[in-house]
């Protein structure tokens, strides 16, 4: 009877630890963390992301949010670590498919739907990461990383690791390009990369302000295999890359940037076939002339782009090179203006206070707090405190159960008593960790900032991670 009692207690702990009372991230917490990351590290003041909804889909959280009245759709792993900015939905997956069938299906999809004859994708390897398949692909000699849900229905071409802070946030970088009478800025992008589009939107006001006093060239990150042009997001992006290269060649800077501005604000993969023509007409571009250019010169132009990206060791979208120097600062209009103005021998009046003797110091994001740092809604603190108190109560209950099991094994001279005593100690430590977080919250409760909340959330996340250690210990005791 006592053995049955012990088994029930063990089962109770396993259920409680792995069930809803665990410190697993809630959908709202993941959403808040993701929106914070997007605003802080990806948008950097160039717009604000506002969450509209979050729901669980295929073992991930699907986030819908708005930026400047435009809707976006992204996915995040349920632990809040990996962000997938864009998704491709794959249909026709057989019922109860094998792993081999799923992988074969996704390679067929990439080749037939995304590349559509413009290159061939081959699977190099696959591993399981965060409940997904991480696919290593070879596409016409270049390697790419993609992710796939284990049912094979959602394919993610790109990923953002939100556990990593972008390099440029660590310390400011002094940017000192070569100085010339008319600087040349080269902006390397993929035409439908969300971060490339962000950079283009930031660059447009700089083009308008400096005009013909500077050359701001578009360049495209592609690969060429024989007569086929490949771009990361598929055939539609490769085609648009060629169209934009033709527009630059035939119409020049002012018209190009006006076209791109219209495209970025109105066009997407679904409407591109007609929308690009609307963008062209709005800027007096002859669409027939551009289509003929793509057919006759598109391949040659893209080969030149490939050579240039190789020469300058460019792989990421966006990459900005000014007079031969790579810029790694903030992607805002003001930061771009300052960086370009620092490349003039004699800056024009539009550059404002920028001088040739003062190098431009830029940083992707200021991480220091000050009295101007935005405060946060204190209801978030209340939510965290309630969650912490519930967790502490649960840990105390688990400790009592574990202690009963340890005492039982000790009464029958079973060596497992020591293992369960260790579990008791681990729950004691978890309770102490909760108290430490509450103490930190008490220090900042009067005027909490966004940075304070990120630090508190990191502490809570570490507490959740400790649950895995407790589970493994209990499994070793059984």
N, C-alpha and C positions, 0 to 999 in steps of 0.2 A: 504493500500500500504506500509506503514511504517512497519507494522507487517511482511509483506512478506520480506521486506528489512532486518529486524532483523533476520528472519529465515535463509535467505541466508547467512548472516554474521556468524551466529552460525554454520551453516553447513560448511562454508569455513574454520573456525577455526578447527572444528573437523577433516575435511579431511586433512588439512595441518599438524596438530599435529600428526595424526595417519598414515599419508602417508609418501612419500619418503623423505620429507624435515625434518623429525624427526631426533632425535639424536640416532636412532637405530644403532646398530653395523653393519658395512658392513661385507661381507664375508671375505674380506682381513684383516680387523681388527681382527676378530675372529681368523682367521688362524694365524696371527702374534702373537696374545696373547697366543694361544695354543702352538705354536712351542716354544715361549719363556719359557712357563711353563714347557714343556717337557724337554727342555735343562737345565733349571735352577734347577728344583726340582726332576725330575725323572731320567735323565741321569747323572747329576752331573759330567760332564766331561768325562764320560765313553762313548764317541761317541757324535756325533752331528746330530740332526734331521734337515733335509732340506726339505722344502715344495715343492711338485711338482704340486699339483692342489687342488682346493677347489670348491665344487659345492653344491647347495641346493638339499637335498633328504629327502622326508617325513617330512618336517618341521625342519630338522636339517642341519648342514653343514657337508658334508663328506670330510675329509681331507686325501689326499694321500701324504706320505712323505717317505724319504729315511734315513736310518741310516746305515752307513758303507756299502753302495751299496746294502742294502737289503730294499725292499719295504714294507711299512706298511699302513694299512687302519684303520682310526678311525673316530668317529662321535663326534660332539660337538653341544650343544644346541645353538640356534641362539643368545642368550644373552652372550655367552662365559663363562658360569658358570660351566657346567658339561661336562666332557670328558669321552667318552666311548671307552676304548682301543680296544675292540673286539666286533664283532657282529655276531648274528645268524639270517639268513634270513628264514622267515616262509612262506611257500606257501600253497595254497589251502584255503585261506580265502574267504568265500562266499561274493557275491556282496551285498553291503549295509548291513553289518552285525550289529547285536545289540552288545552292550557292553558285554552281557553274552556270546554270541557266540565267541567273540574275546578272552575272558578270558578262556573259555573252550578249545578253540583251542590251546592257548599257553601252557596250562597245559598238554594237550595231547602231544604236541610237545616235551616238556621237558621230559616227562616220556618215550615216545616212541623213540625219536631221540637222546636225550642227555644222559638220564640215561639208556635207553634200558634194562629195567628190573633190573638194579642195584640200587634199591631204588625207592621210590615213592615221588613225589612232590605234596604238597597240598597247595592251596592258602589260606593264613591266612587273608589277607586284601589287598586292593588296594586304592591308592589315586592319584589324579592328581598333578604332579609336573613339572613345566617348560614345559607344553604342552604334557607331557608323562604320562603313567601309571607307578607309583612306586609300584611294587609287593613285598609283604612280603610273602616269601615261607617257608614252612617246608619241609625239605628233610631228611627223616629218623631221625627225632628228632633234627636236627640242622636247625637254621633259617638263611635264606639268603635274601639279597635285590637284586632285578633285576629291570630293566626298559624296557618298551615296548612302541613303537610308537602307537598312538591311532587307527591306521588302522590295528594293529596287525601283521605287516609285518616284523618289525625289533625288535629283542630281545637282550638286553644287559645284560650280566651276571655280569659285574662289572662296577663301576663308580668312577671317580676321581673328587672331588669337588674343582675346581680351585679357588674358593673364599677363601679357607682355606690354610694358609701357614703351611707346615709340622712342627710338634712340634720341631723337632731337629734344625730348622733354627733360633729359638729364641735365644738360647745361646749355647755356646760350652758345651760339656759334657766330664767330666773327666772319663776315662774308666780304672778301676783298677781290673782286674780279679785275681783270685787266681793263684799263680805262681807254676809251676811244671816243672820237667825235660823234659817232652814231652806233651805239651798242646793238648787238644782235642777241636776242633771247630766243632760245629754242625750247619749245614746250613739247615733250614727248608724251603721247597718250595712246590709249586704245579708245576709239570713238564712242564706245558704249560702256566704258569702265566708269562706275559711279564716282570714283575719286578723281579720274581724269576730267569728268564733266564738272566736278566741283572746282578744279583748278582753272578750267576754261571760263567758268562764270566769274571767278575772281579776277581773271586776266582781262576780261572785256572792258571794264572801266579804265584800266591802265592803257589799253589800246586807244580808247576814245580820248583820253587825256593827253597822251604824248604824241599821238598821230604819227606823221611821217618822220618825226625826229628819232624814232627808234624802229628797228625791225623785230617783230615778234612772230617767229615762224612756227607753224604747226609741224610736228613730225609724228610718225606712227610706228607703233611697236608691232611688227608682223614678222612672219617667216615666209619664205618662198621655196617651194619644192617643184622644180620643173616649171610648168606653166600655171601652177596653183598658188594662190595667196592664202595664207592661214592667219587667222586672228583668234585670240583666246575665247571670245564669246560667240564665235561661229561665223558662218558665211555672211550673214547680214551685216556684221561689223566689218568684215574684210571689204565688202562692197562699199560701205560708207567711207572707210578709210581711203579707198581709191577715188571716190567722188570728191572728198574733201581735198585730196592732193591735187586733183584736176582743177578744182575751184581756185585753190591758191595759185596754181600755175597760170591760169587764164585770166583771173580777175584781181589778184593781189590782196593786200592786207585788209583794207577797210571793208571790202565786200565779203571776204572770207569770214571775218569775225562777226559781222552782222548775220550772215547765214548760220554760223554755228550757234550763235545766241538764240536764234529762232528755233533751230533744231533741238537744242538742249531743253528748251522750255515747252516744246509742243510734241515732239516725236518720240516714239518708242519702237520696240521690235514689232509690235502688232500692226502699227500703222505706217511704218517707215516707207513702204513702197510708194505711197501717195504723199506722205507728209514731207519727204525731202523735196518733192517738186513744189509743194506750197512754200517751203522755206526758200527755195531758189527763186520762185516768182516774186516773193516779197522783197527780194534784193536785186531784181532785174537780171537774174542769171538765166542764160539760155540752157534749158534742160537737155535739149538735143545735142548741143555742143559738148556738154559734160558727159553724156552717155557715150558719145563717139570717142571722147578722150579716154574714158575708162576702157573701152574696147581696144583702142589702138596703143595707148600709152600707160594704161593702168599697171601692167606687169612691170614695165621698166621703172616706173616711179616707185613701186614697192620694193624692187630690188635695190634701188638707191637708198630707200629708207632702212632696209635690212643692213646694208653696208654701214650706214651712219650710226645705227644703234649699236652695232658690233664695235665700230671704231671708238665710240664714246662709252662703251660698257654699260649701256642702258638696258634695263630689263623691267623696271617697275613703272607703272602708270599712276600718277604723273611723275615725270622727271624734268626739272627745269635747269638748263645750262645757259649761262649769261657770259658772253665773250670767252667761252671755253671753260668757265668755272661752274661746277655743279652747286646749285643752291639747295640747302636743306632746311630752310626756315618755314615760317607759317604760310599757309595757303590762303591768304586774304589779299584783297585788292591793295590795301595800304602797304602790306609787307612786300608784295610783288613790286609795287611802285618804288619803294625805297631801295630794294635790291637792284632793280634796273637803273635807277638814278645814280646809284653808287658806281656804275660803269661808265658814266660820262666824264670826259676830261673837264668840260664846263657844263654843269647841269643846267637845263633850261628852267625858266621861272616856274613851270608846272611842278617841278620837283619840290617846291616849297623850301623847307629848312635843310634839306639834304645838301651836304657839301662834299667836295672831292677829297678834303683832308680828314674827314671823319668817317671811318668805316662803319658800315651798317651792322648792328648787332641784332640778330633775330633769334627767336625761340619759338618752337611749335606751340608751346603753351606755358604760361606762367603758373607754377605750381605753389608759389608761396601764398599764404593767406594774408589778408589785410582787412582793414575796416570796410573796404569796398567790395570784398568777396560776397557774393549773394548768399543770403541766409536761406534756411530751409524751413519747410512746414513742420512744426513741432509734432504734428500727428504722426509723422514717420518715427520719431523718437518713441512716442507712446506705443506704436505697433511693435517696435523692437523690444521694448521693456516687457510688454505682455508676453511676447514669444520667449524671451529669456526666462521669465518667471515660470511659464509653463514647462520649459525644458528643465529648469532646476528641480521642479516638483517631480517630473518624470525620472530624472537621474536619482533623486532621493529614493523613489519607489523601487527603481532597479537595484539600487544599493542594498535596500532591505531584503529584496528577493534573493540577491546573490549571496548575501550574508547567511540567509537561512540554508541555502544549498551548501555553502562551505561548512556550516556547523553540522549538517547531516553527514557529509562525507567524512568529517573529522570524527564523528561519533562511531562510524563503522570502520575506522582506520584505513580510509581510502585516500591515496595520494592526491586525488583530484581536489582535496580540500585546499591545498596551497594555491592551486591554479585559480580557484574561485575567490580566494582571499585577494589575489592580484586584481581580479575583476572589481572587487569591492573598492580597492585603491584607485582604480581607473575612474570609477564613478565619482569618488571623492574629488579627484583632480578635475573632472568635468564640472562639478559644482563650483570648485574654486575658480575655474576659468570664467564661468558665468558671472561670478561675483566681481572678477576683475573688469569684465566688460561693463558691468553696471557702474563700477567706480569711474571708468573713463567717461561714460555718458554723463555722470554727475558733474564732471569737470567742465563739460562744454554745453550743458543743457540751457544756459541762459542766452547764449548767442551762437548756436551751432551753424557752421558753414558747410558748403558742399564737400570740401576737403575733409572736414571732421567726419561727415557721414560716410564717406568712402572708406576712411580708416576704420570706423566702427564696423562697417559691413565686412571688411577684410577680417577683422577679429572674429565676427560671427561665422564667416566662411571657414576659418581655421577650426572653430569649435565643431562645425559639421564634419569636417574631414576627420576629426578624432573619433567619430562614431565608427568609422571603418576599422580603426585599430581595436576598438572594443569588441566589435563583431568577430574579428579574426581571433581575438583572445578567447572569446566564449566558445567558438568552434573548436579551438584547441583543447578546451576543458572537457568537452562532451565525450 
